[in-house]
Amino acid sequence: MEKIRIGIVGYGNIGKGLETAIQNNPDMELVAVFTRRDPSTLKIKDKKAKVVHFCDAEKYKETIDVMVLCTGSAKDLPVHGVEFAKMFNTVDSFDTHAKIPEYLKNVNESALSSGKVSIVSIGWDPGLFSMIRMISNAVLPNGKDYTFWGKGVSQGHSDAIRRVEGVKKGIQYTIPIESAVERVRKGENPDLTAGEKHIRECFVVCHEGADKNKIEAEIKNMPDYFADYQTKVHFIDEEEFEKNHTKMPHGGLVIRSGVTGEEILHNQTIEFSLKLESNPEFTSSVLLAYARAAYRMNKEGMKGAKTIFDVPIFYLSPKSRDELIKELL
């Protein structure tokens, strides 16, 4: 079997999840993990793969088919997405929704110049949820979209908690408000603010002597993160934190509620849900499926930056189109 040769850029939660995902895909092999750290200090599971510094990536242009970029959206991917697309087919999980059009444009210029394919903003939101929203809008043009996230860990909000003075450890769970979900499922099509759709629940371990009242007030009043939500702050000890709050579950719902008909209207609902015990491992699995797609598309002569809307879904599977038609259609 011809194997697709994968490179991993960054070895955080997503990078580690991707290494595991490769082991579950017989048509894939890991060639190298690329890091900004001293490569000698980074230990990976795959004994056959190399650990390489970022600055040596260009040496692998002929030995890696797809680079999967597992660095952060805030500062890293706007640089890495553009630079790596000049040398490799790439897939990334850039998730700053408002900046995706600009990011896509910048990566497209690099991918066109190199003749490679770069698939951007892949994961479950943006990603799978985006695809479901698009399909649902096409099927039910007379309706409204609703996206609920959780119950799950928000890495960005958890990081914001940990930056508050006096906080030693912190984690934040995003929780959908069930009454809001049920109103949508009933076809009421309510207008809901962000705070009417989700609760933010925080678990905090403080440094000794820290002012808990001050910490709670700062968290609850934090603009862009907590100020517009019903926010609960729980102070716990480190033992409880390590026992109950070190995993990374997540998930969510996309619901399109609409009507069909003319004289008699019929309520119609499309719903897609995810329940994830490990957000990083699931996201990594999605990235790897789209790495397969990027490889196949480029082999067929395609180039430039693509989104989830641009990729025919049969490219994701290790099976042939004929097998998929026979077995799944």
N, C-alpha and C positions, 0 to 999 in steps of 0.2 A: 504494500500500500504506500502510495506517495504521501509523505507527511508534510504538513504546512509548518514551516519553521517560524517560531514565535520569539519575539523579544519583549521583555517587560521593562517599562521605564518607570522607576519608582517602586519601592518595596514596603509600602504601608499596608493598611488593611485590604485595599483592593488588589494590590500587587500580590500579596500572600494568597488571597482568594483565587487569583488567576492561576498561580502556580498549581494549586490543588485542582482547579477546573481542567487544566491541560492533561492531568493524569487520568481524567475521566473521558477524554476524547482521543480515541486511538489514531485518528488522522492528524494529530497535532504533536509537536515536540518543542520543548523549551530549549532555545539555544543559549540565551544569556539574559541576565538581569542587569539593568543599567542604573547606576546610583551616583549621587553627588557626594556620598561618603567615601571614605577610604575603602576600596573594595575588599581589602584584607580583613576588615572588621565586620563585614556582612556575611552571615551564615544563612544559606538557603537550603531547602529540603532536597532539591534535585541534585544528585551528586554528579550528573553528567554535564549540567549547565554551568556556564561561567558567570562570574560577577565582574562587571566592567564599569569603569568610570564613564560618565557622560561624554567626556571629551574624546573618547575613543570610539564613539558610536559609528562614525563614518567608515571605519575599517570593516564594518559588518554589513555593508550595503549589498554584497553579493551572497551573504550567508543567512540573512533573515528575510522572510517573505512578508511578515506583518509585524510592526511595532505596536504594542498595546500600551497606550499612555495612561499611567495610573497616578498621576500627580494632581495637585489641587487646582480647582477652577479659579480661585480668587486671583492668584498671581502667577502660578506656574504654567498652566495650559495655554494662556494667551501667548506665551513665548514658546513653549515646547511644541504645541500643535503646529505652529508655523515652521519652526526649525526642522522638526523631524519629518514633516511632509515633503521637505526638499530632498530627502534621501530615501524614504521608505513609504510603503503602504502603511496607513495608520488607522487606529480606532481609538476614540477617547470618550470620556463621560463628562465633558464640559456641561455644567448644569446651572449656569447663571442665565435664566430664561431670557431676560430682557436684552442680554448681550449676544445671544446666539446668532442673529443675522450678521452682525459685525464680525464675529469670530469665524463664521462660515465663509465670509468673503475673503478674509485674510488667509485662511488655510487653503481655500480654493486656488489662490494665486500661486502658492507654493506647490500644491499638488499638480497643477497644470504644467508648471515649469519643469517638474521632474518626471511627468508622465505616470504618476502614481495615483492611487485611490485613497482618499481619507474620509472615513465615515465618522461624523462628529456627533456629540451629544447623545451617546448611546447608554442606556441603562433602563430603569423602569419609569423614571420621571425626571427629566425628559427621556423619551425612549418608548417603551411599550405603551405607557399611558398616552403618549402623544399620538401613537398610531390608532389606538382605540377611540380617542376623541375625534380624530379625522374621519375614521370609518363611520362612527356614530352620527357625526354631522352630515355626512353624505346620505346616510340611510334615512335619518329623521331631520330634514331641514327645518321643520317647524317644531322647535324644542329648545331646551336649555341644557348646558353642561354643568356638571358638579364634580369636583375632585375633592376627596377626603383623604388625608394622610394619617396613618397610624392604625392601631396603637403601635408606636415605635419610637426609637431613639433618633432625635435630630442631632446630627453631629455638629452642625453650625451653632445651634442654640446651646448645646452642651458646652461648646468651646467658649461661648459668650459668658456663660455662668462662671467658668473657671478663671476668667479674666477679672472677675470682681475681687476687689481687695478683701482678704480674709478667707477666701475660699480655697480649700486644699484639694478637694475633689468634687466634681459635680456632673450630673447627667440630667437631661431633660427629655421627657416623653411627650409626644404629640398624640392627643387622644380625640377622635371624632366625637361630637356630641350626638348621641343616638337619636334624640328627638328630631334633630335637623335631618339626619339620614332618613328617618322614617317619613318625614314630610316630603322629601324628594321622591322616595319610593312610591308614595301614594299618588304622585302626579300633581302635587300642589304647585310645583314650580316657584318656590319662594325666592325672594331676593334676600340673600344671606351675606352678612359681612364676614370677614375672616374670623372675628371673635365669636360669631354665632355658629361657626362650623366646628371649631376646635378648642379644646382645653390644653393648657400647657402645665405639665406637672413636673416639678423639679425636686431632685434629691441632692442634698448638699452636705459635705463634710467640711467643717470649719477648722482653721488653724486655732490653736489654743489661745484663748483670750479675745477672739474676734467678736465683734458686735453683731449678733444675729439679727437684731431688729434693723440695723443699718443695711446688712446684706440683703435681707428680704425686701426692704423698700427699694434698694437699687435694682434688684432683679425685676420686681413687678413693674417698675417705672421705666425700664429700659426701652427706648424707642426702637422701632423696627423689629424688635424681638418679642417683647412681652407686654408692652404698655396697652395694646389693643385687645388683649385676651384675658379671659378668666385664668389667672395663674395661681397655682398652688405651690408653696415652697415647704418642703419637709427637711428638717435637720436631723441627720442620722450619724451614727459613729462609723468609723472606718471599717470595722468588722462586718457590719450589716451591708455597707456599700460593696465590699469585696464579695460577699456572699450572694447578694441579690441584684446587683446593678452593674455588672461588667460585661454582659452579653449585648449584642447589637441586633435585636429584632426590629422589624418594621413591616410596612405593608400599606394598603390603602384601597380606595374604591374610585373608579370612574363611572359616573352615572350620566346617561343622556335620557332625559325625560321629555317626551314630545307627544304630538297627536297626529293621527292620519285621518283621512276622510274629508267629506265636504258637508253634506247635510247632517250626517251623524258622525260625531267625532269620537275616535277611540284613543284612549290613553295607551301609549307604548313606552316601554322602559328597556334600555340597554344597560347592563351592569357588568363590569369587569373588576375582579378583586384579586389582591395578592396578600398572602399571610406568610411572612418570612421570619424564620428563626435567626438567619444570618443575612443581614442586608449586604455586607461586602461580598460574601460568597455568591449570592444571587446576582448581584450587579456584575461580578466577574464572569459569571456564566453567560450573561447576555452579551458582554463585550466579546467573549471568545467566539460565540456564534456569528457575530458580525465581523470578526477577524476573518473567519472562513469566507464570508461574503466578499469582503474587500479583496482577498486573494483571488477568488474566482472572477470577480468583475474585472480586475486588472489583467488577468490572464486572457480575457476576452477583448482586451483593447480599450477598456474604459479608463478614464482618468478624471481628476478633479475631486473637489470636496462634495460629499453626499450627506444626506440626513436619512433618518429612518423611513421617510416618505419615498425615498428614491430607490430603495433596495427591494427587488422582487424576493418574496419570502422563501422561495425554494433554494436560494443561494445559502440560506442559513443552515440547512440540513446536510449532514454527511452523505445522505442518500441521494440518488439521482432523481431527476424530475419524474421519470417514468415510474420509479419505485414509489414515490410519494403519491402519485395519482392512483396507482393500484392499491396502496395500503391505507391511505388516509382520506382520499377524496370521497 
